[in-house]
């Protein structure tokens, strides 16, 4: 989920269908009782290069080229000797461009996704 300082709340939902992955970017557009109402504003659908490839969540990813943006990647999370996980074989990356309400492709160079053992 992406919350902007002065604007709406955004969320991303991942769907898996065989060898395809879909990521849907949604904007909260209202409330119905206690539940949020979401509107789809962008979608990415990709084929998995290997069974281990997955969308790597923006909560654990950063890009040296876009240090202030929410980013995500398509890659593998591999366990490290210290029991943490780190991204490898990253083949694609995107940033959430809130101004245009799109997920924009970015270079994979400088992408890193990490997960500590306690997370």
C-alpha positions as CSV (number, residue, x, y, z in Angstrom):
1,X,0.0,0.0,0.0
2,X,1.2,3.5,-0.9
3,X,-0.1,6.4,1.0
4,X,0.7,9.9,-0.3
5,X,1.1,12.9,2.0
6,X,-1.6,15.0,0.5
7,X,-3.6,12.7,-1.7
8,X,-5.4,9.4,-2.1
9,X,-4.3,6.0,-0.9
10,X,-2.9,3.6,-3.4
11,X,-2.6,-0.2,-3.2
12,X,-1.2,-3.0,-5.3
13,X,-2.7,-6.4,-5.6
14,X,-0.8,-9.4,-7.2
15,X,-2.6,-12.2,-9.0
16,X,-1.0,-15.5,-10.2
17,X,-2.3,-17.6,-13.0
18,X,0.0,-20.4,-14.1
19,X,3.1,-18.9,-15.6
20,X,1.7,-15.4,-15.7
21,X,1.8,-12.7,-12.9
22,X,-0.4,-9.7,-12.8
23,X,0.0,-6.6,-10.6
24,X,-2.9,-4.2,-10.3
25,X,-2.4,-0.7,-9.1
26,X,-5.6,0.7,-7.4
27,X,-6.6,4.0,-5.9
28,X,-9.0,4.3,-3.0
29,X,-12.0,6.2,-4.4
30,X,-14.4,6.0,-1.5
31,X,-15.9,4.1,1.4
32,X,-18.8,1.7,1.6
33,X,-19.5,1.3,5.3
34,X,-16.2,0.3,6.9
35,X,-14.7,-1.0,3.7
36,X,-12.6,0.9,1.1
37,X,-13.8,1.1,-2.5
38,X,-10.9,0.7,-4.9
39,X,-10.6,1.6,-8.6
40,X,-8.1,-0.1,-10.9
41,X,-5.9,2.5,-12.5
42,X,-3.0,0.4,-14.0
43,X,-2.0,-3.2,-14.5
44,X,1.2,-5.1,-15.4
45,X,1.0,-8.7,-16.7
46,X,4.2,-10.6,-17.2
47,X,5.3,-14.2,-17.9
48,X,7.6,-15.7,-15.3
49,X,11.0,-16.4,-16.7
50,X,11.5,-19.2,-14.2
51,X,9.2,-20.8,-11.6
52,X,11.2,-18.9,-8.8
53,X,10.6,-15.4,-10.3
54,X,8.0,-13.3,-8.5
55,X,7.0,-9.7,-7.9
56,X,9.2,-8.4,-5.2
57,X,7.2,-6.0,-3.0
58,X,7.9,-2.3,-2.8
59,X,8.1,-2.5,1.0
60,X,11.4,-4.4,0.7
61,X,12.8,-2.9,-2.5
62,X,14.8,0.3,-3.3
63,X,16.4,1.8,-6.4
64,X,19.6,3.8,-6.4
65,X,18.2,5.6,-9.5
66,X,14.9,6.4,-7.9
67,X,15.7,6.7,-4.2
68,X,12.5,8.5,-3.2
69,X,10.0,6.4,-5.1
70,X,8.1,3.3,-4.3
71,X,9.6,0.6,-6.6
72,X,9.1,-3.1,-7.2
73,X,10.9,-5.8,-9.2
74,X,10.5,-9.1,-10.9
75,X,13.2,-11.4,-9.6
76,X,14.1,-14.1,-7.1
77,X,14.5,-13.8,-3.3
78,X,17.4,-16.0,-2.3
79,X,18.3,-16.9,1.3
80,X,21.7,-15.6,2.4
81,X,24.0,-17.3,5.0
82,X,22.7,-14.9,7.7
83,X,19.2,-16.2,7.0
84,X,18.2,-12.9,5.4
85,X,16.9,-12.8,1.8
86,X,18.2,-10.7,-1.0
87,X,17.0,-10.2,-4.6
88,X,18.8,-12.0,-7.4
89,X,18.2,-12.5,-11.1
90,X,16.1,-9.3,-11.3
91,X,14.8,-9.1,-14.9
92,X,12.4,-6.1,-14.7
93,X,11.6,-3.2,-12.4
94,X,8.9,-0.5,-12.1
95,X,8.2,2.5,-10.0
96,X,4.9,3.8,-8.9
97,X,4.5,7.1,-10.7
98,X,1.7,8.7,-8.6
99,X,1.6,11.9,-10.7
100,X,0.5,9.9,-13.8
101,X,-1.0,7.1,-11.8
102,X,1.0,4.5,-13.7
103,X,3.6,1.9,-13.0
104,X,6.5,2.9,-15.1
105,X,9.3,0.6,-16.2
106,X,12.8,1.5,-14.8
107,X,16.2,0.0,-15.3
108,X,17.1,-3.0,-13.1
109,X,20.5,-1.6,-12.4
110,X,20.6,-0.3,-8.8
111,X,17.5,-2.4,-7.7
112,X,17.9,-4.2,-4.4
113,X,15.2,-6.0,-2.4
114,X,16.1,-7.2,1.0
115,X,14.3,-9.0,3.8
116,X,15.8,-9.4,7.3
117,X,15.2,-12.6,9.3
118,X,13.0,-10.7,11.7
119,X,10.7,-9.2,9.1
